[in-house]
Amino acid sequence: MSNETEFSIFTFGEPASAAQWYSIDDAVMGGVSASKLLVTGDGTAIFAGVVSLENNGGFASVRCEPRDFQLAGCKGIRLVVKGDGRRYKLSLKTDAGVDGIQYQAAFDTQAGAWQTTDITLKSLAPMFRGQRIIDAPDLDVAQIRTFGLVISDRQAGEFRLEIGSIDAYRA
């Protein structure tokens, strides 16, 4: 890792950082899951809420407002998180629309422990409404416009993921 360049995409040192993020939960299809992203006084953010399987639901997510992240040449995304033992997904989009193809990779968390998770951009799978898209184009890293976090592990109940930072790296 000493030969790579790392740069920050999201830090959460100011309350205004949370204003860049919004929730998209299964309520969009009749479910009753709910989530939010809050900035703490410690310079982190917390993605938290409740996943419900009622009404064919089962997911909660947050996403940032679209912008050009200028990630051409990047090899991966580094997450510094403290989880609850559940599985989450990093979700990237190359357009500004609410719906459409999302490129996702799952990561597991250890309950109550800070961890650094590296996700190579090549490992992200094209997904549409929870289903893998076989004939989708490869992720165009230079076109990444939104970052998101998703929980869709089909387990009902409360969840909590604390985010220290989201960074990109070039190898």
Buried (B, 14 or more C-beta within 10 A) or exposed (E): EEEEEEEEBBBBBEEEBBEBBBBBBBBBEEBBBBBBBEBBEEEBBBBBBBBBBEEEBBBBBBBBEBEEBEBEEBBBBBBBBBBBEBBBBBBBBBEEEEEEBBBBBBBEBEEEEEBEBBBEBEBBBBBEEEEEBEEEEEBEBEBBBBBBBBBBBEEEEEBBBBBBBBBBBBE
